[in-house]
Amino acid sequence: MNRRSFIEKTSLSTAAMVSAFHISSFSQDRKLKIGLIGCGWYGMVDVKATLNAGGVEVIGICDIDTEHLKNSADELEKLQGARPKEFSEYLELLDMKGMDAVFIGTPPHWHALQFIAACEKGLDVYCEKPLSYDVNEGLAMIKAADKAGNIVQIGFQRRQSDAFKAAGEFISAGKAGKIHEIGVQIHYNPGINDTTVQAPPPSLDWESWCGPAPKLDYRPSIGHKAWRLEKEYGNGHLVDWGIHNIDIARKIMGFDMPVAFESNGGIYKLKGKITTPDTLNATMFFEDCPIIWQHRLWGTGDLHPEFNNGVFFYGEKATVFAADKKIVVMPAGKNQKQEVLDIPDPGMQNKHVAEFLQAVKTKNRNLIQCPIEEAFQSTATVQLAMISYYTGSKIIWDESKHQIIDNKEASSLLARAYRGAYKRPD
């Protein structure tokens, strides 16, 4: 490995060593007043990032788990010196006077309703990925944001990664040559919680947690944090975690959406424990070149585990592997040596949240790294790949019409029926 030659031959050292984004403290001005819907694990990651940025007060939090609500309020009171108001209903939170922005950290089957309600209140919104549970919800969210004209940032924080930015510079400079294929993967072995059907914890309102999604019998394997591999709530590993690497590959290449999809796989190792594939191969045919996704939630993953999580850009002059904190280049030709550049992570999440706060403060949408239209394209891409898997069919996508062509079964999965009295957004 020759680190020095890689740095000398490229312009990446500046991007690698210096964070490109800095947010000044808001402490000299009025504090931004923010609310949080979903104050479990990642919702709290988001709002603690706001406190790190400064000039912010969390004035209200909402959750349908009373234990989450109390614990988060206690923690925020210690961190900021003021206790946020606590709500079990998100609409009551959104009615708070003086709120500037809201963070949405709930599971994806709740995103559309909460996001649209926030837009209708004129609030700026930071929403976790994926944008929505299904494709048509995402379109309704775009419509609501367009009508509101608010600031929106979606939680694709790898767009802040200096390593991925440096890989993009290397590729755009032509140093890898023409890219003919992109490989994306995240292999890992998940820990599966208890799959036994049982009563939910006393603190958890399971009826409200399920919301517009199907109400399954509770078991810890599909509850807090564990819903990601449940089809009805998280829609699987590609949609939950893989979406980050699909998004950054799209951004680096300047791609919109694929024109076709073909997926195959199954539940082999974790049958009876999860309801989405533990083994998946999905080809997303963009006009310029395909992106090929794979994951194995068992075994060792890649032959070389250091490549288990990242993106491979296969070019005529070189293959480039990019991950959160590292770039690896293998030049084409005989007797070439692999070159590695380690790039520290200066805090992707903190930068992504701070960027949103700066945009809210200045009302400058140009600061936003992941606007809702970009988030829709990445989210719909993985959703359509999963539709191909569920139907066992090739999907042809008309991006101009947002329709699947000549596939009635697949088209029916673009919008899931809502449960009970919940009404789908138009």
Protein Blocks (a to p, Z undefined) as FASTA:
>chain_A
ZZklmmmmpcklmmmmpcfbdcddfklmccdddddehjafklmmmmmmmmmngoiacfbd
cdfbfklmmmmmmmmmmmnopacdddfbfklmmmpghiabdcdfbdfklmmmmmmmmmmn
opacdddddfblblmlmmmmmmmmmmnopacddfbfklmpmklmmmmmmmmnopnopafb
dcdddddddddddfbdcdddfklcfklmnmmmccddddfklmghklmmgmklnnpaklmm
mmmmmmmmmmmnopabdfbdcdddddfklgokaccdfbdcdddddfkbccdddddfehjl
pablmlmgccddddfkbccdddfkbccdddedehiacdddddddehjklmmmmmmmmmmm
nopaklpmbdfklmmmmmmmmmmmmmmmmnopacdddfklopaehifklmmmmpccdehj
bccdZZ
